[in-house]
Amino acid sequence: MLKVVHSTAKENQFLVSPISYSIFMTPRRRPALPTLTCPKCLQEGVLQGIIYGMPGDDFDFEMYAVGGCLIEENQPDLRCRDCGWSGLRVFLDD
């Protein structure tokens, strides 16, 4: 276990004996899903988040798409209601 020896909140730097670490991440809000445009059909407000696993009885099929039971690496997390495109949101946020 590492012990924090000194921290400076103003500079966001922490000295963890004996190495200094800086916090590089800054809080940034992602664009709201209804404001994103589908890269295939270029429609705005038609993207749904993909949920993996077995949907329950109260699952909202209008808001989310079902992605299947198996969860693997780099599976799409967005789907277009109109054209069926699916992909990763991280590429649309830029």
Sequence and secondary structure as in RCSB ss.txt:
>XXXX:A:sequence
MLKVVHSTAKENQFLVSPISYSIFMTPRRRPALPTLTCPKCLQEGVLQGIIYGMPGDDFDFEMYAVGGCLIEENQ
PDLRCRDCGWSGLRVFLDD
>XXXX:A:secstr
   EEEEETTTTEEEETTEEEE          GGG B TTT  BS EEEEE S   TT  TTTEEE  S   TT 
  EEETTT  EE GGGT  
